Amino acid sequence: MRGWLSMLVLAVTVSGCVTATPYQPADGGYGYADQRIEDRRFRVTFSGNDATPRARVENYLLFRAAEITLANGGTHFLMGDVATESQTSYTQTLDTRFGFGYYSTFGGAAGLGVGTSTPRSTRYDAQAYIVVLEDDQGRDDLKAFDARQVQQHLGPTVVRPE
């Protein structure tokens, strides 16, 4: 009985330590990935775990697009066909509790409780197609992102793996 209780406490402790997906290449399904489609067109994805908020997933997607743009000699990029999908899972759990109390006037009392819970977790995957623009082609295009400014503004929020 004591070993079972120790395992339960360990499982609860470990499950509470899940951290958001850091900015990293996809590892175990979480992180960024990209694929060249044409000379200046790429598909970029970022997948977060259950602890990664939607806004962070979308920011990391933008940050990766900026990196790809600069690495390929561009200054600006256009994003098309942006999609963020959520995947929600529900886990049914059974919880049992036993309690005992001793009262000097009335004697003792014991109780057994059984309950269920349905924890919910949601994870987000974002995908976009980008076009890398050269020589400030996108400077006057309101739909174009300036890759250096994206890095400058989002960079301080990027959490890399330890």
N, C-alpha and C positions, 0 to 999 in steps of 0.2 A: 504494500500500500504506500509506503513511504517513497519508494523509487518512482512510482506512478505520479505521485504528487510533485516530486522534483522535476520530472519530465514535463509536466503540465506548466509549472512555473517557468521553466526554461523556454518552452514554446511560446508562451505569452510574452516573455521578455524579448526574445528574438523577433517576434512578429511586430513589436512596437519599434524596432530599430530600422525599419526600411527607410532608406533615403531616396530622394528624387534622383532620376537618371542624370548623371553628369554629362557634360558635352564631351562626347567621345565617339569614335567609330562604333558602329553597331556591334555589340557584344552580347551574345545570348538573346538577340532580338531587340535590344534597347540601345539607342544612340542614333547617329546619322549614317546615311548611305547616299551615294550619288552614282549616277551613270550618265556617260556622255551619249547623247542621242544623235546629234549632228555636230559639226565643227564648233558651233557656238551655243548649242542648246543642250541642257542637262535636265535630268529628273533628279530631284533632291527629296529625301525623306528624313524625318526624325520621328522615332518611336520612343515614348516615355513609359515608365512603369506606373504602377498604381499610385505612387507618391508624387508623380510629376504633374503639376497643374497644366491645364490647356495653354495658358498664356506662355509658359516657359517652353513648351513643345513648339509653339509657333515662333517664338523669338529665336530659338536655336535653329529652326529651319531657315529663317532670314539670315542669321549669322553665318550659317554654312553657305548659303547662296552668295554672300559677300566674299567669303574666302575663295570660293570657286571662281568668282568673277576676277578677283585680283590675281589669282594664280594663273589665269588664262589671258592676262594682258588687258583686261577690261577695266573700266572705271565705273560703269553703271550696269544695272541689270533690270530686265523686265520679268515679272512673274505672271504666269498664266495658269489656268486650271488648278488653282489652289484648293485643296480639300483637307479638312481635318475631320477625322472619324473618331468616334468614341466607342469603346467596348466596355460594357458594364457587366460585371459578374456578381452573382449572389451565391452565398455559401450558407447552407442551413446547418446550424450547430445545436447540439443538445447540451444543456447545462444542468448538472445536478449538484445540490448542496445539502449538507447535513450540519445541523447545529445542536448543541446541547448546553443547557444552562442549569446551574444549581442555585436554588434560592433557599435560604435557611428556614424561613417560615413555612413555605409551601412545598418544599422538596425540590425535585428536579424536573426538567422538561426537555424534550427532544423534538426535533422536527426535521422533515425531509422535504426539499423543494426540487421541483423539476421544471425546467423552462426551455424554450427554444429562442433562438435569435437568428436573424438573417442579415449578416453584415454585407454591405455592398461596396464594391470597389470599381472605379472607372479608370481606364487608361486611354491615352490619346495618341493617335498617329497622324502626322501631317505630311502632305506630299504636294509638291509643286513642280511645274516645268519652268525653267528660267532660260532667258536668252541673254548672253553676255554681249554687252555693247562696248565698242572700242572708241578711243579718241573722243571722249565726252559726247558721244552720239546722244546720250540720254539726258544731257545737262538741262535741256529745255522741255523735256517730256515729263509731265506731271505724274505719269504712271511709272516712271523709271526710278529705281532706288540708287542712290549714290553709295557704292560699296564701302568706301572709306568712312563715310558718316554712319552707316549701319554698324560697322565695327566699333567706331568711336562711342556710339551711344549704347549699344547693347553689350559691348565687351566687358564693362564692369559687372554685369549681371551674370556672366557666363561662369559656371562652376565646372572646373575640370576635375578628372579623377585624382585621387590622392596618390 
